[in-house]
Amino acid sequence: MKNKKYIVFVGYISKRTAGLIRIYKKLHNKNWEIIVLRSPEMKPHKYGVTIDFDDAKSIKKFFHEYGKEIFSITAQTEDSISLFKKIIPYTPKEIFTPTVKSLLLCTEKTEMRRAFRKYDKSITPKFYIFRDYSDEKIQKVVNTLHFPVIVKPSGLSASMLVQAAYYKEELESILKKSFLLLKKVHKEKKGRGTPMILV
């Protein structure tokens, strides 16, 4: 059996994925182990290794201990990407990872749409960014977009606060309620970027 190698997941791994890795390593005689990087406030995990994602020393210590044996490192869920971004600058160069910028573009909705628009306007639906409730901007939505419209926060995952509005009054109501909750939810769920809402 070859030297031990680690498959690292940031924050979370599904039971199905862990099971498939166990099956594959048995079938192909791989000496692989799973590591799930967890922050101190997360619950203990079967494969868990705890690091402080906000402390460079803690991240460097992990890579010093495991770096040469890491086969791959990834994040399986969108809400783990904010943690993944924090360790990429410290990841050994021989381990392939996405760039911090690419992770921002694929998870922060305003940045994603700006990138789409820059690349090809034809693949980007029209949208408006709301930093706060605005009657003037609501009227622009009514004048230029077709209902139903989708209302979604820019930096949250798992469809949090995402709703459809089928007419102007419903859009107004959804935006008012969303702005009451947005900052709190953004903080609790460790949202990405500045709290904003897209329509």
C-alpha positions as CSV (number, residue, x, y, z in Angstrom):
1,M,0.0,0.0,0.0
2,K,1.3,3.5,-0.9
3,N,2.0,6.3,1.5
4,K,-0.9,7.8,3.2
5,K,-2.7,10.7,1.4
6,Y,-5.4,13.0,2.7
7,I,-8.5,14.2,1.0
8,V,-9.5,17.4,2.7
9,F,-13.0,18.9,2.8
10,V,-13.6,22.3,4.2
11,G,-16.4,22.5,6.7
12,Y,-18.5,19.6,5.7
13,I,-18.7,16.2,3.8
14,S,-21.8,14.4,3.0
15,K,-22.3,10.8,4.2
16,R,-22.7,9.7,0.6
17,T,-19.4,11.3,-0.5
18,A,-17.5,9.8,2.5
19,G,-19.0,6.4,1.7
20,L,-18.0,6.5,-2.0
21,I,-14.4,7.5,-1.0
22,R,-14.3,4.5,1.4
23,I,-15.5,2.1,-1.4
24,Y,-13.1,3.5,-4.0
25,K,-10.1,3.3,-1.7
26,K,-10.9,-0.3,-0.8
27,L,-11.4,-1.3,-4.5
28,H,-8.2,0.4,-5.6
29,N,-6.1,-0.3,-2.5
30,K,-5.6,3.4,-1.8
31,N,-4.2,4.6,1.6
32,W,-6.4,7.6,1.7
33,E,-7.9,9.4,4.8
34,I,-10.6,12.0,4.9
35,I,-10.1,15.2,6.8
36,V,-12.9,17.7,7.4
37,L,-11.5,21.1,8.5
38,R,-13.7,22.6,11.2
39,S,-13.7,25.9,13.0
40,P,-13.7,25.8,16.9
41,E,-17.4,26.7,17.1
42,M,-18.5,23.8,14.9
43,K,-19.6,20.5,16.3
44,P,-17.0,17.7,16.5
45,H,-16.9,15.5,13.4
46,K,-15.8,11.9,12.8
47,Y,-13.1,13.1,10.3
48,G,-12.7,16.6,11.9
49,V,-9.5,18.6,12.3
50,T,-10.1,21.9,14.1
51,I,-8.4,25.1,12.8
52,D,-9.1,28.8,13.3
53,F,-9.8,30.1,9.8
54,D,-9.2,33.6,11.0
55,D,-5.7,32.9,12.4
56,A,-2.8,32.5,9.9
57,K,-0.7,30.6,12.5
58,S,-3.4,28.0,12.9
59,I,-3.8,27.5,9.1
60,K,0.0,27.4,8.6
61,K,0.3,24.8,11.4
62,F,-2.3,22.6,9.6
63,F,-0.4,22.7,6.3
64,H,2.9,22.2,8.0
65,E,1.6,19.0,9.6
66,Y,-0.4,17.6,6.6
67,G,0.5,19.6,3.5
68,K,2.9,17.2,1.8
69,E,0.4,14.3,2.1
70,I,-2.7,16.2,0.9
71,F,-4.0,14.7,-2.3
72,S,-6.8,17.2,-2.8
73,I,-8.7,20.0,-1.0
74,T,-12.2,21.2,-1.7
75,A,-15.4,22.6,-0.3
76,Q,-18.6,20.6,-0.9
77,T,-21.2,23.1,0.0
78,E,-21.7,26.8,-0.9
79,D,-21.7,27.9,2.7
80,S,-18.2,26.3,3.2
81,I,-16.7,28.4,0.5
82,S,-16.2,31.5,2.7
83,L,-13.9,29.3,4.9
84,F,-12.2,27.7,1.8
85,K,-11.3,31.2,0.6
86,K,-9.4,31.9,3.8
87,I,-7.0,29.0,3.5
88,I,-6.2,29.2,-0.2
89,P,-3.4,31.7,0.2
90,Y,-1.6,29.2,2.5
91,T,-2.2,26.1,0.4
92,P,0.9,24.5,-1.0
93,K,1.4,25.3,-4.7
94,E,1.4,21.7,-5.8
95,I,-2.3,21.3,-4.6
96,F,-4.7,22.6,-7.2
97,T,-7.4,24.9,-5.9
98,P,-9.6,27.6,-7.4
99,T,-8.5,31.2,-7.0
100,V,-10.0,33.4,-4.2
101,K,-11.5,35.6,-6.9
102,S,-13.1,32.7,-8.8
103,L,-14.8,31.6,-5.5
104,L,-16.1,35.2,-5.0
105,L,-17.5,35.3,-8.5
106,C,-19.3,32.0,-8.1
107,T,-20.9,32.7,-4.7
108,E,-21.5,36.5,-4.4
109,K,-24.4,37.1,-6.8
110,T,-23.7,40.8,-7.7
111,E,-20.1,40.0,-8.6
112,M,-21.3,36.9,-10.5
113,R,-23.7,38.9,-12.7
114,R,-21.2,41.7,-13.3
115,A,-18.7,39.0,-14.6
116,F,-21.4,37.5,-16.8
117,R,-22.4,40.9,-18.1
118,K,-18.7,41.8,-18.9
119,Y,-18.3,38.5,-20.7
120,D,-21.6,38.4,-22.6
121,K,-24.6,40.6,-21.9
122,S,-26.9,38.1,-23.7
123,I,-26.5,35.5,-21.0
124,T,-27.2,37.9,-18.1
125,P,-30.7,38.6,-17.0
126,K,-31.4,42.3,-16.2
127,F,-31.2,43.0,-12.5
128,Y,-31.2,45.8,-10.0
129,I,-29.2,46.0,-6.8
130,F,-30.9,47.3,-3.7
131,R,-28.7,48.5,-0.9
132,D,-31.8,49.7,1.0
133,Y,-35.5,50.0,0.3
134,S,-36.1,52.4,-2.6
135,D,-39.5,53.4,-4.1
136,E,-37.6,54.9,-7.1
137,K,-35.7,51.7,-7.8
138,I,-38.9,49.7,-7.4
139,Q,-40.5,51.8,-10.1
140,K,-37.5,51.1,-12.4
141,V,-38.0,47.4,-11.8
142,V,-41.7,47.8,-12.7
143,N,-40.8,49.8,-15.9
144,T,-38.0,47.6,-17.2
145,L,-38.4,44.0,-15.9
146,H,-41.2,41.5,-16.5
147,F,-43.0,40.0,-13.5
148,P,-42.6,37.6,-11.9
149,V,-39.2,38.7,-10.6
150,I,-36.9,36.9,-8.2
151,V,-35.7,38.7,-5.0
152,K,-32.5,37.3,-3.6
153,P,-29.7,38.5,-1.2
154,S,-26.3,38.8,-2.8
155,G,-24.1,36.9,-0.3
156,L,-26.2,34.1,1.3
157,S,-26.5,30.5,0.3
158,A,-29.1,27.7,0.4
159,S,-31.8,30.0,-1.0
160,M,-32.1,32.0,2.2
161,L,-34.5,34.9,1.8
162,V,-35.1,34.1,-1.9
163,Q,-38.6,34.7,-3.0
164,A,-40.6,35.4,-6.2
165,A,-42.8,38.6,-6.6
166,Y,-45.6,38.5,-9.1
167,Y,-46.7,42.1,-8.9
168,K,-45.4,45.5,-7.6
169,E,-47.2,45.4,-4.2
170,E,-45.8,41.9,-3.5
171,L,-42.3,43.1,-4.5
172,E,-42.6,46.1,-2.0
173,S,-43.7,43.8,0.8
174,I,-40.9,41.2,0.2
175,L,-38.2,43.9,0.1
176,K,-39.5,45.6,3.3
177,K,-39.5,42.3,5.1
178,S,-36.1,41.2,3.6
179,F,-34.4,44.4,4.7
180,L,-35.6,43.9,8.2
181,L,-33.9,40.5,8.4
182,L,-31.0,40.9,6.0
183,K,-28.2,42.2,8.3
184,K,-29.0,39.8,11.1
185,V,-29.2,36.8,8.8
186,H,-26.0,37.9,6.9
187,K,-24.1,38.0,10.1
188,E,-25.5,34.8,11.6
189,K,-24.9,32.8,8.4
190,K,-21.5,34.4,7.6
191,G,-22.7,35.9,4.3
192,R,-20.3,37.0,1.7
193,G,-19.6,40.6,0.8
194,T,-21.8,43.6,1.7
195,P,-25.5,42.7,2.5
196,M,-27.5,43.7,-0.6
197,I,-30.6,42.4,-2.4
198,L,-30.9,41.7,-6.1
199,V,-34.1,41.8,-8.1
